[in-house]
Amino acid sequence: MKITAAAIHKDSKIYTGKNHSEIIHENPYKLKGGIQGFVSDDGDFWGRTAAFQIATEAGQIVKKHGNSRVLYSEDLGSWPWVELDQLPDETPEEFYERTRDNY
């Protein structure tokens, strides 16, 4: 299992994006009081702590930011340059090495 997108869960709906700021920016009034987390490749929503465990076990952490027990979008490195429906079948480290000359 891998983490595939940042997400906010609110009123039985899951809003996804490259990071939480983008999701909030696109839905500024709908998401007040929503729970920030992530979705996995099977479509399930996970809170930041569980998502951190999943991403760690999948080898997705590129560089840890903030609290060491929760996941932040920035921990996954390359996401701002990847379309969510086209995430590569490679680790973020491999993706960065392959594409680092692109930015």
Backbone hydrogen bonds in HBPLUS format (Angstrom, degrees):
<---DONOR---> <-ACCEPTOR-->    atom                        ^
c    i                          cat <-CA-CA->   ^        H-A-AA   ^      H-
h    n   atom  resd res      DA  || num        DHA   H-A  angle D-A-AA Bond
n    s   type  num  typ     dist DA aas  dist angle  dist       angle   num
A0041-ASP N   A0002-LYS O   2.84 MM  39  5.62 137.8  2.02 154.9 162.3     1
A0004-THR N   A0039-VAL O   2.83 MM  35  5.94 167.3  1.85 151.9 156.1     2
A0039-VAL N   A0005-ALA O   2.92 MM  34  5.44 156.7  1.97 149.4 155.4     3
A0006-ALA N   A0017-GLY O   3.12 MM  11  5.45 144.0  2.26 168.4 165.5     4
A0017-GLY N   A0006-ALA O   3.10 MM  11  5.45 148.0  2.21 140.2 142.2     5
A0007-ALA N   A0037-GLY O   2.88 MM  30  5.17 154.7  1.94 133.5 126.5     6
A0037-GLY N   A0007-ALA O   2.81 MM  30  5.17 160.6  1.85 158.5 153.9     7
A0008-ILE N   A0015-TYR O   2.84 MM   7  5.23 146.8  1.95 146.3 156.8     8
A0015-TYR N   A0008-ILE O   2.91 MM   7  5.23 170.4  1.92 151.0 152.5     9
A0009-HIS N   A0035-ILE O   2.85 MM  26  5.09 160.8  1.89 146.4 148.0    10
A0035-ILE N   A0009-HIS O   2.91 MM  26  5.09 166.6  1.92 146.8 146.8    11
A0010-LYS N   A0013-LYS O   2.90 MM   3  5.39 161.1  1.94 155.2 161.2    12
A0013-LYS N   A0010-LYS O   2.97 MM   3  5.39 153.6  2.04 114.9 123.5    13
A0023-ILE N   A0019-ASN O   3.27 MM   4  6.60 158.2  2.32 148.1 154.1    14
A0024-ILE N   A0020-HIS O   2.95 MM   4  6.19 166.2  1.97 156.1 159.1    15
A0025-HIS N   A0021-SER O   2.87 MM   4  6.00 158.9  1.91 148.0 154.5    16
A0026-GLU N   A0022-GLU O   3.03 MM   4  6.21 151.3  2.12 147.0 153.5    17
A0027-ASN N   A0023-ILE O   3.10 MM   4  6.25 128.3  2.38 138.6 152.1    18
A0027-ASN N   A0024-ILE O   3.14 MM   3  5.05 136.1  2.34  95.5 107.9    19
A0034-GLY N   A0031-LEU O   2.89 MM   3  5.15 155.9  1.95 138.3 134.8    20
A0038-PHE N   A0046-TRP O   2.82 MM   8  5.31 157.5  1.87 155.5 163.3    21
A0046-TRP N   A0038-PHE O   2.72 MM   8  5.31 158.0  1.77 165.9 170.3    22
A0040-SER N   A0044-ASP O   3.00 MM   4  5.57 149.6  2.10 149.4 158.8    23
A0043-GLY N   A0040-SER O   2.83 MM   3  5.33 162.9  1.86 122.3 125.1    24
A0051-ALA N   A0047-GLY O   2.86 MM   4  5.92 161.4  1.89 159.0 165.4    25
A0052-PHE N   A0048-ARG O   2.98 MM   4  6.02 143.3  2.11 134.7 143.5    26
A0071-LEU N   A0048-ARG O   3.02 MM  23  4.97 147.2  2.13 111.4 120.5    27
A0053-GLN N   A0049-THR O   3.24 MM   4  6.63 154.0  2.31 145.3 151.2    28
A0054-ILE N   A0050-ALA O   3.03 MM   4  6.37 157.8  2.08 150.3 156.4    29
A0055-ALA N   A0051-ALA O   2.87 MM   4  6.04 171.5  1.87 154.7 156.9    30
A0056-THR N   A0052-PHE O   2.89 MM   4  5.97 154.0  1.95 146.2 153.8    31
A0057-GLU N   A0053-GLN O   2.99 MM   4  6.14 167.2  2.01 148.9 152.2    32
A0058-ALA N   A0054-ILE O   2.95 MM   4  6.13 142.3  2.09 145.1 156.1    33
A0060-GLN N   A0055-ALA O   2.82 MM   5  5.00 167.0  1.84 158.5 156.3    34
A0059-GLY N   A0056-THR O   3.07 MM   3  5.14 158.1  2.12 104.2 111.0    35
A0062-VAL N   A0075-ASP O   2.73 MM  13  5.73 162.0  1.76 168.0 174.5    36
A0075-ASP N   A0072-TYR O   2.90 MM   3  5.39 146.5  2.02 113.3 123.1    37
A0076-LEU N   A0073-SER O   3.04 MM   3  5.69 157.3  2.09 117.8 124.2    38
A0077-GLY N   A0074-GLU O   3.19 MM   3  5.44 167.9  2.21 110.2 113.3    39
A0078-SER N   A0076-LEU O   2.96 MM   2  6.29 109.0  2.48 118.9 104.9    40
A0081-TRP N   A0078-SER O   3.09 MM   3  6.06 169.1  2.11 139.4 142.2    41
A0082-VAL N   A0079-TRP O   3.00 MM   3  5.21 169.8  2.01 127.6 126.1    42
A0086-GLN N   A0083-GLU O   2.90 MM   3  5.29 160.1  1.94 117.9 123.1    43
A0095-PHE N   A0091-THR O   2.95 MM   4  6.24 162.1  1.98 157.0 162.4    44
A0096-TYR N   A0092-PRO O   2.85 MM   4  6.02 161.2  1.89 148.1 153.1    45
A0097-GLU N   A0093-GLU O   3.02 MM   4  6.25 166.0  2.04 149.5 152.9    46
A0098-ARG N   A0094-GLU O   3.00 MM   4  6.18 154.3  2.07 146.2 153.3    47
A0099-THR N   A0095-PHE O   2.93 MM   4  6.07 143.2  2.06 148.7 158.8    48
A0100-ARG N   A0096-TYR O   2.77 MM   4  5.27 123.1  2.09 155.8 160.7    49
A0102-ASN N   A0099-THR O   2.78 MM   3  5.41 164.3  1.81 127.9 133.1    50
